[in-house]
Amino acid sequence: MSKVTLDKHALYLASVQDPISDVSRVSKIYISIFNKEALSFREDFSGTFALSCCWVQSSSERTAISIDIDEETIEYGTKNYLSNLSSSEQARILPVVGNAITTTDSVDIIATFNFSYCLLHERKTLLKYFKHAYKSLNDDGMLILDIFGGSDSEIPEVQERDIDNHDHIAPFLFEFERKDFNPITRIANYGIHFKYESGEEIIDAFTYEFRMWSITEIRDLLDEAGFSRVKVFWEDCDSEGFGNGEFYETESEENSVNWNAYIVGIK
């Protein structure tokens, strides 16, 4: 039975994340590059690490490491997501409270999603992270990042979506607010709000101060960090011009109001 909840992490999962689809897309991209299945996975800036949980659920051979500097979010994921996995699945995932910028492992894929690398505002800091990611990958390894932009991405606005497809959460309104954008520093401030028709709401459930890195800047940094190739996978659109969750490799696109893409650094 659906009900009103003010659990911001549950609302975020219901409105922003789609970890099952993410696992499928990441897996397909890896196969297209290396012609084999990826088994080991690291989720950087992982938050509640729902993606890592879905990764180990997708195959009995898969392992995951999830890293986030915020202890509260790791504890939330451990209590609410990890606890729902089987004992075998739990044994193949390692949540870590730590700094992804300095962590090294040996994995097939590192995923840095939800634009979390945009919290790193200085070029030297992002380059340091990419160098550590490079060292953490197996020889057949890749780093995958998501990125967004478009002609409207620098204009203050509120994007709204009705979320009404969740079995356990009552329908609610998701708002993604771009509060401001500084064209000199390319720093933008965002807020996520959740609102119910009943009047209950969470304003600024999550806030972000992002540097709006460009695809060109990211590609140059990945090249400087040692990656042999960098690919861009662009999200396709439906008949109404909205992203449909399907991504294809490309080197040339027309700018649009809003777009989403993956950038993949190949070791």
N, C-alpha and C positions, 0 to 999 in steps of 0.2 A: 504494500500500500504506500502510495506516495505521500510525502509530508513536507512541510516547511522545515528547512534546516539552515542554521547560520554557521555551519561548518565550512569555512572558506576553502579548505583543501578539497572537500567533497564537491563543492560547487565549481571549483576550478577544473577538476577532473571531468565533470559532466559537461562543461561548456568550452573548454580550451583544448584539453588533451584527447588524443585518440591513440593510445599506445599500441593497441592490436594492429591498427593500420600502419602505424609507424614501423613496427617490427617487420611487417610484410614488405613495405617499401624499401627499407634499409637492406633487407635480405636480398631483394631483387637487384638493387643497385650493386651490391657486393658481387653477386653472381655474374652480372653483366660485365664487370671489370676483371674478375679473377677466375671465372668459370668454375667455381666451387662454392660450397656452403661455408659461411662464417660460423664459428662456434663460440669464440670468446668475445666479450662485449664489455665496454666500460662506458658508463653514463656520467659525464662530468656536469657539475653544477646541477645535480640530479634532483634536488628538492625531495619530494616524497618517494622517488624512484619507482613509480608505477611502470615506467618503460622497462626497467631492468626486470621487474617481476614478470611482465609479459614475455620478455626475451627467454627466460629460463623455462617458462611454460610452453614455449613454441617447439621445443625439442629436448629430449632427455639427455642430449649430448652437450647442450649449451650451458655456458657459465657466464656470470655477470658480476661486475664490480660497480657500485654506485657511490659517487663521491660528492659530498656537499659540505660546505663550511658551517652551515647552520644546524646545530644539534637538534633543535626543536622539530625541523622538518624530517630529519632522518628518523627521529623517534616516532613521529606520526606515521611514516611509511612502514616502520617496523611493526607498529601496533595494528594498523588498519589494512595493510596490503600484504606484507610478508607473512603475517599470521594466517592468512587465508590460503597460502600455498601448502602443497604436500610436504612431508618431511624431506623427500628426495629433492624437490625444487628448492626448498629453503637451504639445503646443504650446498647448492650450486650458485648461491648469490651472497655477495659480501657487501653490506652497507658500511660505508666509512665516513666518519666525521673528519674532514680534512680539507686541504687546499689542493684543488686540481692543478694549479699552476706548477706545483713542485712534485706531484706524484708521478711515479714511473711504474709501469707494469709491462706485461707482454700479452697483447690482445690483438684480435683481428680488426675490431672496429672500435673507434671512440666516437660517441655521439654527443654533441653539445647543442641541445635543442632549446626551444622557447626563447631564442635570441639572447641567451644568458651571457654569451661572450661580449655582448654590447655593454655589459656592466664594466668592462675593462676599457677605460677611456684613453689610456696612453698607448701609443704605438709600441714602445719598448716593452710594455707589460704584455700586450697581446702577442708580440713576437716571442717573448719568453715562454708563454703558454704553448704556442704552436711548436716550439722547439722541444719542449717536454713531451708534448703529444707525439711528435715524430719518434722520439726515443722510446716511447711506450708501445709502439706498434710492432707487430710481427713483420717479417719481410713482405708478406702479402697482406698489407694492412691499409686501412683508410680512416681518415678523420672526416666526419660529416657534420655540417653546420646548416641550420636553417637561416634564411634571411628574407626580409620583406622590404618593399619600397613602392614607388609609383608617384605620380604627379601630386597626389593628395597626401602623401606620407609626411609632408613637412608643414601641413596646415592644421591648426588646432581644430579638432572635431570630436564628436562622440559617435562611435559605431555601435549599433545595437543589434542584438539577435535574440529571438525568443527561443528558450530552451524548454522543450516540452516532450522530450522523448526518453525520459529517465523513469524507470519503474519505481524507484524509491524516493525520488525528490519531486516535490510539486513543481509545476511549471513556473519559470522565473525569467526575468529579463537580464541578459548579460550586456554590460556596457564596457567598451574599451575606449577610454578618453585620452586623447592626445592633448595635454594641457598647454604645452609650449614647445617651441623649437628655436634654437639659436643657430643661425646659418654660419656664424663665424667658428664656433666650437663644434657644431653639429651635435650638440647635446639636446635631447628631447626628454621631456618628463611625461610619464604615462600613469594612469590609474585604472584599475579594474573595479567595477561596481556590480553588485548583485541585488536585484530588486524583485519583490513579490507584489502581486496585485493587492494583497492584504495590507500592504504598507510596510511590512518588515523589509529591511534592507541592510546591506553592508556597503558603505561608501569607502572607497580606497582600501578595499580588502587586500589588494596588492598594489604597490607603487614601484615604479622603476625610473631610474635615471640612465637612459641609454645614450651611448654614442652611436649615431647612425652611420656605421661603416658601409662603404660601397663594395660591390662585388669586385671591382678592380683593386681596391685597397687590400681586401682579403686575399685575393689571388696573389698579389705581389708579396704579401707577408708569408703565405704558405710556401711560395717559391724560395723566399729568403731563408725560411726555416729548414729547407732541405727536401721538401716534397718533390717528387719527380714529375708529376702531372697534377693539374687541377681541372676538374670537370664541373660544369654547371648543369643542373637539372631543373627545368622550369615547370611550374604547375600549369596544366592545361585548364581551359575554361569550358563551362557548359554553355547552352544556347543563350543564356541571359547574361553571360559575361562574368559569372562568378567562378572561383576556383572549384574544380571537381575532384581534387585529391589525386589526380593522375599526373605524373611527372615524366618529362622526356629530356634527353640530353640536347643541348643547343649551344650555339655560339653567337646568335644574333636574334634579337627580339625588339619589337616596337614597345615603347614605354606605354604604360596604361595607368589608370587611376590608382589601382592597387595591384600588386603582384607578390607572389611568394616563390621561393626557389630554395634548392639545396646547393651548397658548395661542397665538393668532395676533394680532399687532398689525398693523393695516392702516394704511398711511400716508394 
